[in-house]
């Protein structure tokens, strides 16, 4: 499981996918979320604007699992 350290109180799911290199542009997030099995804390998620906070776990089937970590 990878870890992503927040530099703000939250990050949106679309921004996280871009920062993790899964998509190249924010506009690709909607199509990516509709075509891939993406889960946040075990629940299916298709909203690119979903706010992720410290403690959330994002799972992208067959690709990555990322735990969101708060600022040190």
C-alpha positions as CSV (number, residue, x, y, z in Angstrom):
1,X,0.0,0.0,0.0
2,X,1.3,3.4,-1.0
3,X,0.9,6.5,1.2
4,X,0.0,10.0,0.1
5,X,0.8,12.8,2.5
6,X,-1.6,15.7,2.3
7,X,-0.3,19.3,2.0
8,X,-3.8,20.7,2.7
9,X,-6.7,19.6,4.8
10,X,-8.0,17.4,1.8
11,X,-7.4,16.5,-1.8
12,X,-10.1,15.6,-4.3
13,X,-10.2,12.1,-5.9
14,X,-9.5,13.6,-9.3
15,X,-6.5,15.5,-8.1
16,X,-5.1,12.4,-6.3
17,X,-5.4,10.3,-9.5
18,X,-3.5,12.9,-11.4
19,X,-0.8,13.3,-8.7
20,X,-0.4,9.4,-8.6
21,X,0.1,9.3,-12.4
22,X,-3.0,7.3,-13.1
23,X,-4.4,10.1,-15.4
24,X,-2.7,12.9,-17.2
25,X,-5.3,15.6,-17.0
26,X,-8.2,16.4,-14.6
27,X,-10.6,16.1,-17.5
28,X,-9.7,12.4,-17.8
29,X,-10.9,11.7,-14.2
30,X,-14.6,11.3,-15.1
31,X,-14.0,8.7,-17.8
32,X,-11.4,6.9,-15.6
33,X,-13.8,6.7,-12.7
34,X,-16.6,5.3,-14.9
35,X,-14.4,2.7,-16.5
36,X,-12.4,1.5,-13.5
37,X,-13.3,-0.1,-10.2
38,X,-12.4,2.7,-7.7
39,X,-13.3,2.4,-4.1
40,X,-12.9,4.8,-1.2
41,X,-12.9,3.1,2.2
42,X,-14.4,0.0,0.6
43,X,-17.3,1.8,-1.1
44,X,-17.6,2.3,-4.9
45,X,-16.8,5.9,-5.8
46,X,-17.4,7.7,-9.2
47,X,-17.2,11.4,-8.1
48,X,-14.0,13.1,-9.1
49,X,-14.7,15.8,-6.6
50,X,-14.9,13.5,-3.6
51,X,-12.9,15.0,-0.8
52,X,-10.3,12.7,0.6
53,X,-9.0,13.3,4.2
54,X,-6.4,11.7,6.4
55,X,-7.2,8.1,7.1
56,X,-9.1,7.5,3.8
57,X,-8.0,4.5,1.7
58,X,-8.4,4.6,-2.1
59,X,-8.4,1.3,-4.0
60,X,-8.1,1.1,-7.8
61,X,-8.6,-2.5,-8.9
62,X,-5.5,-4.1,-10.3
63,X,-3.4,-0.9,-10.0
64,X,-2.9,0.8,-6.6
65,X,-4.1,1.1,-3.1
66,X,-3.3,4.5,-1.5
67,X,-3.7,5.5,2.1
68,X,-4.2,9.3,2.7
69,X,-1.9,10.6,5.5
70,X,-2.3,13.9,7.3
71,X,0.3,16.6,7.4
72,X,3.2,15.8,9.9
